[in-house]
Amino acid sequence: MAGYDPVSYFQGDTPVQGRPEISVTWKGAEWHFASHENRALFEANPRAFAPQFGGYCSYAMAQGILKGTDPGAWQVVDGRLYLTFSPEIERKWREDQVEYIHQAEGNWPEILYRE
């Protein structure tokens, strides 16, 4: 997530950069937070704030591809955070997000083990 505070995606219109000195390690990754309160919220329930599909692009995951993300291209749907590769891809993803989420869920996490 390039150092962005995952909790901040649920608190406003723009995600906030986290601070390295307010961090926690979860699932082998270091997560940065803008405040101690956000870190505490994350630690209480990390799955509620972590992006879906391991932080990979949700649209690409629907296509069966692993692709990185732009922390500024995102959407919260039904209380879950979805990141995409770029603002352009985010617009495409929003056109049929329900179907793309369904397709991506069918590819996750098996896609991680494909050669």
C-alpha positions as CSV (number, residue, x, y, z in Angstrom):
1,M,0.0,0.0,0.0
2,A,3.0,2.2,-0.4
3,G,2.9,3.3,3.2
4,Y,-0.7,4.5,3.2
5,D,-2.8,4.1,6.3
6,P,-5.3,1.3,5.5
7,V,-7.8,2.6,8.1
8,S,-7.8,6.1,6.4
9,Y,-9.6,4.6,3.4
10,F,-12.6,4.1,5.5
11,Q,-12.5,7.6,7.1
12,G,-12.8,10.0,4.3
13,D,-12.5,10.8,0.6
14,T,-8.7,10.6,0.4
15,P,-6.3,8.0,1.9
16,V,-3.6,9.4,4.2
17,Q,0.1,8.5,4.1
18,G,1.0,6.6,7.3
19,R,4.1,7.3,9.4
20,P,6.8,4.6,9.7
21,E,7.1,5.3,13.4
22,I,3.5,4.2,13.9
23,S,3.5,0.8,12.3
24,V,2.7,-2.8,12.9
25,T,3.7,-6.0,11.1
26,W,0.9,-8.2,10.0
27,K,1.0,-11.1,7.5
28,G,4.7,-10.4,6.8
29,A,4.1,-6.8,5.8
30,E,4.8,-3.6,7.6
31,W,1.6,-1.4,7.8
32,H,2.0,2.3,8.5
33,F,-0.7,4.5,10.2
34,A,-1.4,8.2,10.4
35,S,-2.2,7.9,14.1
36,H,-2.0,5.6,17.1
37,E,-5.8,5.4,17.1
38,N,-5.8,4.0,13.6
39,R,-3.1,1.5,14.4
40,A,-5.2,0.3,17.4
41,L,-8.3,-0.1,15.2
42,F,-6.2,-2.1,12.7
43,E,-4.7,-4.3,15.4
44,A,-8.1,-5.1,16.8
45,N,-9.4,-6.4,13.4
46,P,-6.8,-6.2,10.6
47,R,-9.0,-8.1,8.1
48,A,-11.6,-5.3,8.4
49,F,-9.1,-2.8,7.0
50,A,-6.7,-4.7,4.8
51,P,-7.3,-4.5,1.0
52,Q,-8.9,-7.4,-0.7
53,F,-6.8,-9.8,-2.9
54,G,-3.6,-9.1,-1.0
55,G,-3.6,-5.5,-2.2
56,Y,-3.3,-6.6,-5.8
57,C,-5.4,-4.8,-8.5
58,S,-9.0,-6.0,-8.2
59,Y,-9.7,-5.6,-11.9
60,A,-6.6,-7.5,-12.9
61,M,-7.4,-10.2,-10.4
62,A,-10.8,-10.6,-12.1
63,Q,-8.9,-11.2,-15.4
64,G,-6.6,-13.8,-13.7
65,I,-3.6,-11.5,-13.6
66,L,-1.4,-10.2,-10.7
67,K,-0.8,-6.5,-11.0
68,G,0.3,-3.8,-8.6
69,T,-1.9,-0.9,-7.5
70,D,-2.0,2.8,-7.2
71,P,-3.0,3.8,-3.6
72,G,-5.1,6.6,-5.0
73,A,-7.2,4.3,-7.1
74,W,-9.6,2.6,-4.8
75,Q,-13.1,2.0,-3.6
76,V,-14.8,0.7,-0.5
77,V,-17.7,-1.7,-1.4
78,D,-19.8,-3.4,1.2
79,G,-17.2,-2.5,3.9
80,R,-14.3,-3.9,1.9
81,L,-11.3,-2.1,0.4
82,Y,-10.5,-2.7,-3.3
83,L,-7.5,-1.2,-4.9
84,T,-6.8,-1.0,-8.7
85,F,-3.8,-0.4,-10.9
86,S,-4.7,3.2,-12.0
87,P,-7.5,5.7,-12.0
88,E,-8.4,4.6,-15.6
89,I,-8.6,1.0,-14.5
90,E,-10.6,2.0,-11.5
91,R,-13.2,3.7,-13.8
92,K,-13.4,0.5,-15.9
93,W,-13.7,-1.6,-12.7
94,R,-16.6,0.5,-11.4
95,E,-18.6,-0.2,-14.6
96,D,-19.4,-3.7,-13.4
97,Q,-17.7,-4.0,-10.0
98,V,-20.1,-6.7,-8.7
99,E,-19.2,-9.0,-11.5
100,Y,-15.5,-8.2,-11.3
101,I,-15.5,-8.8,-7.6
102,H,-17.2,-12.2,-8.2
103,Q,-14.6,-13.1,-10.9
104,A,-11.7,-11.9,-8.7
105,E,-12.9,-14.0,-5.8
106,G,-12.9,-17.0,-8.1
107,N,-9.2,-16.4,-8.9
108,W,-8.0,-15.6,-5.4
109,P,-5.8,-17.0,-3.8
110,E,-5.0,-19.7,-6.3
111,I,-3.5,-17.1,-8.7
112,L,-0.6,-16.7,-6.3
113,Y,0.5,-20.3,-7.0
114,R,0.3,-20.3,-10.8
115,E,3.6,-20.6,-12.6
